[in-house]
Amino acid sequence: METDPLQRLDHTMDALRAALLSGDLLALEPLEAILTAESGSLAAETPADSLARLRGKAAQSEVLLAAALRGLRSAQRRMAEIEAIQNGFSTYDHQGQRQAHSTAAGDLARRF
């Protein structure tokens, strides 16, 4: 077991990166708790090069987290679109009047 907070933070940042790259979103919550606890225990005399390395890893993780969030939002939008289609859809005729259409229950399932 590592006793150095800097080493624990470094390994936790590596685990965070691995979880983000593999899409293991469930692993993020416990890692966040470790990062929060360990970042408060860094000594004031922590070497600047070590802090710079951690900042670099944090910046990489920030990019990966932003990408994961974009992916989740995209999936949510797509699921909402699919749900809306299952509930029916609307078009407009040549006079600009809205026309509601229903979809058969199995049509969409066969398509996907």
QUIZI-V888926 format. One record per pair of residues at least 24 apart in sequence whose ideal C-beta (glycine too) atoms are under 7 Angstrom apart, sorted by the first residue. I is the first residue (numbers start at 1). J is the second residue. Records with the same first field share a line. If there is no record, write none. Layout:
I->J / J
This chain:
5->38 / 41 / 42
6->42 / 46 / 50
8->38
9->35 / 38 / 39 / 54
10->54
12->38
13->54 / 57 / 58 / 61
16->61
17->57 / 60 / 61 / 64
20->61 / 64 / 65 / 68
21->64
25->68
